[in-house]
Amino acid sequence: MSTLLEVSGVSVSFDGFKAINNLSFQIAERELRAVIGPNGAGKTTFMDIITGKTRPDEGRVIYGDKGASLLKLSESRIAQAGIGRKFQRPTVFEDQSVRDNLMIALKKKRGPFAVLAFRPSAEDHARVREIAGEIGLNTALARKAGELSHGQKQWLEIGMLLVQEPKLLLVDEPAAGMTPAERQQTTDILREAARTRAVVVVEHDMEFVRRLDCKVTVLHEGSVLAEGSLDHVTQNEKVIEVYLGR
Ligand SMILES: Nc1ncnc2c1ncn2[C@@H]1O[C@H](COP(=O)(O)OP(=O)(O)OP(=O)(O)O)[C@@H](O)[C@H]1O
């Protein structure tokens, strides 16, 4: 399968401190990947580089079948090019229903001019119902987002990104604060999402990563320390030393 995103030889320093150090990373068009690593390993900075929030000092970030450089694009252009990011804390519109939250996200996809004259079509309603099903909220469409559990809000926000049909979805610590049952469902949602796109999940919870059952990239001091199945990387001596052995 072809590569969707290729990061090569990327470095970035903050006040002389190398947060990302000659980092290389690739993900295929349809792939689920977990990124793990101890505190300060560079996971957040790595995602900031992909979304254009942080510009690297060196290296290349190539995206899509035309091999476009993301380094030339603004944050909003990168988002429009199909890179969606879910931050740790849910940011749904609490006073709006689940349906309206998903509709707002659909509207956003159409761009600033569509917002003014947006009237949801039967197709839009069908799409919203479809996504609500994928995130396990099909019976909660009329509920206010503010009444949802923490886990359900996280799913809603993932749904708001999925409605926009990202090619690459970046998800930051989705399992934090979730009940075991919510974690299980989150795994299912992310695995399903990765059947039609690339999904990168940054996560500390090893049980959660195990259930994702995907290739794992271990970051340490801004570089890739190991990559492979969770069993493979957790047997790596260097990984045990810097990360698991702590
Ligand atoms: N804007 C910044 N200015 C200065 N230092 C920064 C900045 N952003 C990140 N750093 C430093 O870069 C290193 C990598 O940080 P980063 O947040 O990417 O790590 P992380 O793997 O996401 O950590 P955590 O698991 O704790 O969230 C850290 O030492 C951090 O203090």
The ligand as a Gaussian input file, in Angstrom:
#p B3LYP/6-31G(d) Opt

LIG

0 1
 N        7.425000      25.332000      23.027000
 C        8.378000      24.713000      23.706000
 N        9.400000      25.415000      24.265000
 C       10.384000      24.802000      24.952000
 N       10.460000      23.472000      25.121000
 C        9.484000      22.721000      24.591000
 C        8.391000      23.278000      23.864000
 N        7.583000      22.273000      23.461000
 C        8.141000      21.136000      23.928000
 N        9.270000      21.396000      24.594000
 C       10.162000      20.394000      25.211000
 O       10.408000      19.405000      24.238000
 C       10.399000      18.099000      24.797000
 C        9.365000      17.236000      24.106000
 O        8.076000      17.661000      24.529000
 P        6.731000      16.974000      24.054000
 O        5.621000      17.716000      24.722000
 O        6.678000      16.900000      22.580000
 O        6.865000      15.523000      24.674000
 P        5.736000      14.405000      24.870000
 O        6.351000      13.129000      24.445000
 O        4.488000      14.818000      24.220000
 O        5.555000      14.402000      26.449000
 P        4.260000      14.038000      27.332000
 O        4.096000      12.564000      27.250000
 O        4.679000      14.497000      28.708000
 O        3.101000      14.822000      26.785000
 C       10.137000      18.295000      26.287000
 O       11.384000      18.271000      26.966000
 C        9.510000      19.669000      26.371000
 O        9.778000      20.273000      27.612000

